[in-house]
Amino acid sequence: MGCGTRKKIWTSPVNPEEGLEINNAAVAGTLISGMGYLTLKESLAMMNVRAMDAKTYRRRRGKLGKTIKKMAEEEWKKATLEEIAHAKANGNVTSEGIPKCTVKVDGSWPKRSFGPFSKYDSSSGCAVVVGFKTRKVIACGIRNKICGFCERNKEGKDHPDYQECTKNWGKNQPSTAMEQDIIVTCVCDSIKTEDSEKHLNLIYEKIISDGDSSVMSALNEACPYIKVNKRANQIKKDFQIKNVVNQVINNMTNRRMLKNLRSIAKAISI
């Protein structure tokens, strides 16, 4: 390289097939680690590296989100086909030849709520269906009360950077019903129907859950053929909670008895 000449030196692969472009890799890292744009910017500043602007970050995050969703759906389909293969190999099919399988279901919320003093008002929630044989996710769903983009930009669909509104749950709808709605939807979508090609030809014959009564009731109402089983570790947990409650009640009873004995002893001494 002589004086007066310039040469481009790429710090990331030019060919997308060789790897993620550096900005996309940075955005993907924030998605995986749970960070945001400001955290990324501050981290790069400590390394004396200039960060992309917020607009570029949001645009790339939107595109990456769609790509990740598409890849996840492809993996779910592959896992479902594996479950179908296991069911057919074991002869676990209906009289019409539809394969049946056992699945595990569970839900989660970003805002943890437990106990009588919790509000149970998480803005979003998700639930997954895991194949018992493959131990892979075969279905998933998300419910959001708010859309971050729409909350920040009142223009909504008219905004130039608009991607897709993620709100699919009413603000007045209870957050506790998110898990129930997702699981019932996933179960119903697993049965092939004539008016939709995306539905997979698979029946969730047995469902292993944590024993949520609302989920069980909704499943039995939507799909009466399903057998819902409670997880062994959840049963153990329920027994442990029951034992703790009994111990607390017994301790309270003993305290009352001691208090009464002290009162009697005091009265006798007087």
C-alpha positions in Angstrom: 0.0 0.0 0.0 1.7 3.1 -1.2 1.4 6.8 -0.2 -1.8 8.4 -1.4 -3.8 5.2 -1.7 -6.7 3.9 0.3 -7.9 0.4 0.9 -11.1 -0.9 2.6 -10.6 -3.3 5.5 -13.8 -5.1 6.5 -14.2 -5.8 10.2 -17.0 -8.3 9.6 -17.9 -10.8 6.8 -19.2 -9.2 3.6 -21.0 -12.4 2.6 -24.0 -13.0 4.9 -23.5 -16.8 4.6 -20.1 -16.4 6.3 -21.5 -14.9 9.5 -23.4 -12.0 11.0 -22.5 -8.5 10.0 -21.0 -6.6 13.0 -24.0 -4.4 13.7 -26.5 -7.3 13.4 -24.2 -9.3 15.7 -24.3 -6.5 18.3 -28.1 -6.3 18.1 -28.4 -10.1 18.4 -26.2 -10.0 21.5 -28.5 -7.5 23.2 -31.6 -9.6 22.4 -30.0 -12.8 23.8 -28.5 -11.2 26.9 -31.6 -9.0 27.7 -29.8 -5.7 27.3 -31.0 -2.7 25.4 -29.6 0.0 23.2 -28.3 2.3 26.0 -26.5 -0.6 27.7 -24.9 -1.5 24.4 -23.9 2.1 23.8 -22.3 2.5 27.2 -20.4 -0.8 26.9 -19.0 0.2 23.5 -18.1 3.6 24.9 -15.9 2.0 27.6 -14.0 0.3 24.7 -13.8 3.6 22.8 -15.9 2.1 20.0 -18.6 4.2 18.3 -22.1 2.7 18.5 -24.8 2.8 15.8 -27.5 5.3 16.3 -30.8 4.4 18.0 -32.7 4.5 14.7 -30.4 2.0 13.1 -30.5 -0.2 16.2 -34.4 -0.3 16.1 -34.5 -1.0 12.4 -32.0 -3.9 12.6 -33.7 -5.3 15.8 -37.0 -5.4 13.9 -35.5 -7.3 11.0 -33.6 -9.7 13.3 -36.8 -10.3 15.3 -38.6 -11.5 12.1 -35.7 -13.7 11.2 -35.5 -15.3 14.6 -39.3 -15.9 14.6 -39.1 -17.5 11.2 -36.2 -19.8 12.3 -38.0 -20.7 15.5 -41.2 -21.7 13.6 -39.1 -23.9 11.3 -37.5 -25.6 14.3 -40.9 -26.2 15.9 -42.1 -27.8 12.7 -39.1 -30.1 12.6 -39.6 -31.1 16.2 -43.3 -31.8 15.5 -42.4 -34.0 12.6 -40.0 -35.9 14.9 -42.9 -36.4 17.4 -45.1 -37.6 14.6 -42.4 -40.1 13.5 -42.1 -41.4 17.1 -45.9 -41.8 17.4 -46.2 -43.7 14.1 -43.3 -45.9 14.9 -44.9 -46.9 18.2 -48.3 -47.4 16.6 -49.8 -44.5 18.7 -52.3 -43.4 16.1 -56.1 -43.0 16.0 -58.5 -45.1 13.9 -58.2 -42.5 11.2 -54.4 -42.8 11.3 -53.8 -39.4 13.0 -50.7 -39.7 15.3 -51.1 -39.0 19.0 -48.4 -37.8 21.4 -47.7 -36.7 25.0 -46.6 -33.2 25.6 -45.5 -31.0 28.5 -46.9 -27.4 28.8 -45.9 -24.5 31.0 -46.2 -20.7 31.0 -44.1 -17.8 32.2 -44.4 -14.1 32.8 -41.5 -11.5 32.9 -43.0 -10.0 36.1 -42.9 -12.6 38.8 -46.1 -12.8 41.0 -46.6 -15.2 43.8 -48.6 -15.0 47.0 -51.6 -13.0 48.3 -49.8 -9.6 48.0 -48.9 -9.9 44.3 -50.8 -8.0 41.6 -50.5 -10.5 38.8 -50.5 -7.7 36.3 -47.6 -8.6 34.0 -47.7 -6.8 30.6 -46.8 -9.9 28.7 -46.6 -13.7 29.0 -45.6 -16.7 27.1 -46.2 -20.5 27.1 -44.6 -23.4 25.3 -45.5 -27.0 24.4 -42.6 -29.5 24.6 -42.7 -32.9 23.0 -42.3 -35.7 25.5 -40.2 -37.9 23.3 -38.0 -35.3 21.6 -37.9 -32.9 24.6 -38.0 -30.1 22.0 -40.4 -27.1 21.7 -43.1 -27.9 19.2 -45.3 -24.9 19.8 -45.1 -21.5 21.5 -47.2 -18.4 22.0 -46.9 -14.9 23.3 -49.4 -12.4 24.6 -48.7 -8.7 25.0 -50.8 -6.0 26.6 -48.7 -3.2 25.1 -46.6 -2.7 22.0 -43.3 -0.8 22.8 -43.1 0.8 19.4 -46.7 2.0 19.3 -46.4 3.3 22.9 -43.3 5.4 21.8 -44.7 6.5 18.5 -48.3 7.7 18.3 -48.3 7.6 14.5 -48.4 3.8 14.7 -48.6 2.3 11.2 -47.9 5.7 9.6 -44.5 5.9 11.2 -41.7 5.2 8.6 -39.9 2.7 10.9 -43.1 0.7 11.7 -42.6 -3.0 11.6 -45.5 -4.8 13.3 -47.7 -4.2 16.3 -47.0 -6.9 19.0 -50.1 -6.1 21.1 -52.5 -9.0 21.1 -54.0 -8.9 24.6 -56.4 -6.4 26.0 -55.2 -4.1 28.9 -58.3 -5.0 30.9 -57.8 -8.8 30.3 -56.2 -10.6 33.3 -52.6 -11.5 32.9 -53.2 -14.8 34.6 -55.4 -16.0 31.7 -52.5 -15.6 29.2 -51.1 -19.1 29.8 -54.5 -20.7 29.5 -55.3 -18.9 26.2 -51.9 -19.7 24.6 -52.0 -23.4 25.6 -55.5 -23.9 24.4 -54.7 -22.1 21.1 -51.6 -24.3 20.6 -53.6 -27.5 21.3 -56.4 -26.5 19.0 -53.9 -25.5 16.2 -52.3 -28.9 16.4 -55.4 -30.5 14.8 -55.5 -30.3 11.1 -58.5 -28.5 9.6 -59.6 -28.0 6.0 -59.5 -24.2 6.2 -55.9 -23.8 7.3 -52.8 -25.4 5.8 -50.5 -24.3 8.7 -52.2 -26.7 11.2 -50.2 -29.8 11.8 -51.9 -33.2 11.7 -51.1 -34.2 15.3 -53.2 -34.8 18.4 -51.9 -34.0 21.9 -53.4 -37.0 23.6 -51.9 -36.5 27.1 -50.7 -33.2 28.5 -48.4 -32.9 31.5 -48.8 -29.6 33.3 -48.2 -27.9 36.7 -51.8 -28.5 37.8 -53.2 -25.0 37.0 -57.0 -25.6 37.4 -58.0 -22.9 34.9 -55.7 -24.4 32.2 -57.1 -27.9 32.9 -60.7 -26.7 32.8 -60.1 -24.8 29.5 -58.4 -27.8 27.9 -61.1 -30.2 28.9 -63.8 -27.8 27.6 -61.9 -27.2 24.2 -60.7 -30.7 23.7 -62.6 -33.3 25.8 -60.4 -36.2 24.5 -57.3 -34.9 26.2 -55.9 -36.5 29.4 -54.3 -33.9 31.7 -51.7 -35.2 34.1 -50.0 -33.2 36.9 -46.2 -33.2 37.1 -44.7 -35.3 39.9 -42.5 -32.5 41.1 -45.5 -30.1 41.2 -47.4 -32.6 43.3 -44.4 -32.9 45.6 -44.2 -29.1 45.8 -48.0 -28.9 46.7 -47.5 -31.4 49.5 -44.5 -29.4 50.8 -46.5 -26.2 50.8 -49.4 -28.0 52.5 -46.9 -29.3 55.2 -45.5 -25.8 55.7 -49.1 -24.4 56.1 -49.9 -27.2 58.6 -46.8 -26.4 60.6 -47.6 -22.7 60.7 -51.2 -23.5 61.9 -49.9 -25.9 64.5 -47.4 -23.4 65.8 -50.1 -20.7 66.0 -52.3 -23.2 67.9 -49.5 -24.0 70.3 -48.8 -20.3 70.9 -52.4 -19.7 71.7 -52.3 -22.7 74.2 -49.2 -21.3 75.9 -50.8 -17.9 76.1 -53.9 -19.4 77.7 -51.7 -21.4 80.2 -49.8 -18.2 81.1 -53.1 -16.4 81.7 -54.4 -19.3 83.9 -51.1 -19.5 85.9 -51.2 -15.7 86.4 -54.8 -15.9 87.6 -54.0 -18.7 90.1 -51.0 -16.8 91.5 -53.1 -13.8 92.2 
